[in-house]
Amino acid sequence: MSTDGQPHILAIGGGSFVPDGRDGLAPSPLLRYALDLTGQDRPRVCFLRTAVGDGAEHIAQSYAAFSTMDVEVSHLALFPMPNVPDMRGHLLTQDLVYVSGGSVANLLALWRLHGLDDMMREAWTEGVVLAGQSAGALCWHVGGNTDSYGPQLRPLTDGLGFLPYSCGVHYDSDPQRRPLLQQLVGEGTLPGGYAADEGVGLHYVGTEFVQAVSYRPDAGAYRLEPDAPGTAKETRLEPRLLAAL
């Protein structure tokens, strides 16, 4: 848990891990930032790959990536059944919970089916740092847009709502993302919120956005607010640049 006792969320637009040059992945500075939020010398980290169906290859890949850091790592899977006997107890003993990308629609359905939505909220309020990218960033918000239903993006409006905002991910790498999110905020389908380019994380303390962080000097974060009827105002927020690992 975070040593300051406050609830933290780091919502990452993309780029939690980077290629390590050996057909694997290495943690990016964004993941180090998430770990630093715990204030622990050797944080207990639990990762979830629900959004990609708990595939064995994905789980092995995550263990390999986290093994390069000084952490005590575990995972929580739901297929074919939960892999820990007490999911709530396991989550509440963690310092950081990290959620991968994939299908946010499937993730939300499965979490609700197993009661993980309530467990995650309890862990967050108790000071467990929550982090994730793409689906693992969207899920904490009211909603955003998603390719969960196919290559043509569609609105997502039933996120967990821990954060009372919309969220945009992959904002500079997928040309569908920016105009659709602006449309959804402008027409009132989604509330105003925040968006992140690749390599950018949105840091919230409680429900307050406190800063954006990035390891890419050219990347940005954005605040979206309803403007004239049917339109949205977008304001660029300059991220704090993180040092390379």
N, C-alpha and C positions, 0 to 999 in steps of 0.2 A: 504494500500500500504506500501511497505517497506520504512522505514524512511531514508535509505541511498539513495533512489531514483534509485537504480540499479535493473536490471532484474535478478531475482533468479529463479532457478528451482531445486527442490529436487526430484530426480527420485529414487524410493524405490524398491528394488528387491523383497520385501515381508516383512510383519511384521509391517505395520503401526499401527495395532491394535492387541491386545493379549486377550485371554480369561480372563474374570473377575471373574471366579469361580461361576457365577450365571446364566449361559447360555447366557451371553451377551459378549460384547467386551469392552475393555478399551483402551485408547490411549497408544501407546508405546512411549518411549523416542524420536523416530524418528519424531513423530507428534509434540511433544513439540519443537523439533529443528526447524521444519518448521514454527511453530507459532512464535518462537523467531526471525526468519529471518524478520518478519514484523516490529519488533521494537515497536509494539503497546501493551499497557497494556491490552486492551480487544479487540482483533482482530475481524474483521468481516470476517467470513468464509463462503464460499459457496461450497457445495459439489455436485458432479455429479455422478450419478449411471447409466449413459447411457450404460455402458458396460455390465450391467446386466438387461437391458430393463426397468429401472426405476421402478422395482418391489416395491410395497408398503411395503413389509416386509423388503427389503433392505434399503429403505429410513427411515423407523422407527428405524431400527437398528443403522443407522448412527446418527440420532438425539439423540438416547439414549447414544451413545458413546461420542459424542461431548458435551452432557449436563454435563459431569463430569468435563469440563474445563471452564475457565472463558472466553468464546467467545460469540459473537453474531452470531448465526448460521442460515443459510438458505440453500435451495437447488434449483438446476435448473434441471427441468425434461423436456423431449421432448414428452412423451407419456401422454395422447393421442394427446396433443398439448402443446406447451410451457406453463409452469405454471406462467411465469412472462410476462407482456406485452412488456417490453423493455429489452431483454436479454443483449444487449450491455451495456446499462446503468447500469444494475444490476451488471454485471461483473466488470465494471470500478469503482464501489464503494466498492469493496471488498479489504481486505488486503491479504487474502489467498484463492486460489481456489484449492480444493482437488478433485482428480479424482480416482475413485475406480478401482479395477481389474475387469476382465470379458473378453468379446470379443473385442479386439482392432480393428479388422476389421469392426465390426458393429459400434463401436464408431466412427471411422473415417468417415465411409459412412454417418452416421446421422449428425455428426457435419458439414460436408461439405454441405450436403443438406440444413441445416438451417443457414449456414454462420458462424457457431461457430468457424471454423478454423481461419478466419480473426479476429473475436472478441477476441479470445484467444491471438493471436499474439499482438493485440493492447493493451490488458490488461497487458501482459508480458512486453512490451516495456515501458508502463506507470508505472511500478513498482509493479504491483500485483504479489505476490509470487505464483508460480505454483508448485504444488506437486501432487504426486500420486504414486500408487504401481502397479506393473505388467502392465496391459494395460494402466494404468494411468501414468506409467513411460515410456513405449515404445513409446507412442503417440507423445511425444515431439521430438523424434529423427528421423533420416532418416529411420530406421527400425531395425529389429531384427528377432527373430523367435517366432512363435505363435501357440497355439492350437485352434485358432478361427475356423479353418476348420475341426477339428477332433483331436483325440488323437495323431496321428502322426504329429509331428511339421512340419510346413512349413515356408518358408521365408516370411517376411513382408518387403516390400521395398518402400512403399508409405506413411510413417509416415509424420507428419506435417513438419519435418525438421527444427524446430526452432534451434535445436542443430545438427551440421553437422556430427554426429557420428552414429554408430550402438550402440545398447543397448542390454545387456543380463540381464534377470531377473530370479529369482528362480534358481540361477546358481549352488547351491550346493544341491538342493532338487529334481530336475528333471534331470535324467541322459541323456536325449536327448539334453539338452540346450547347454552344453559346446562344444561338438564335432560339432554340427551343426553350431553354431555361428563361431567357428574357420574355418570351411569349407567355409562359406559364405564370411567371410573377406578374407580368403586366395585366393579364386578364383575371388575376385573382385565384387561379387554380392552386397556386402555391404561394406561401408567404414570402416576403423578402428574405434574403439570406446571403450566403457567401459561396464563392467558387474558387477553385485552385487549379493552376496549371500543373503539368507534369513536374515532379520534383519539389512540390510545395505542400506544406502542411498547415492546417488551420488549427490553432490552439485555443481551446475554450477552458475557462475556469468557471465551474458551475455552468450557468447558461450564458455567460458573458464571453464574447470573442475578445481575446487579449492581444494576439499578434499572429502574423503569418511568418513562417520560417522556410528557408529553401537552401539547397546547395547549388542551385543554378542561378548565376548572376542576372540572367535575362528573364527569368520566370516571374510571374505575378500572381497575386490573389486579388479578389474582386468582391465588392459589396454591391448587391442588387436590391433595389427598392422600387416599389410601384411608383410610376410617375404620372404622366397624363393618361387618361383612360385608355387601357389596352396596351400601354407601353411600360417599359422598365428603365430606370436610370442605373447605369453601371459605373462604379467608381473604382479605379485601380488602387490597391493597397500594396505598398512596397514591402516585400518580406525581409526579415532579418536574415542576412547571409550566414550560413553555418560553415564552420571550418571543415575541411576534408578530414576523413578518418585516417 
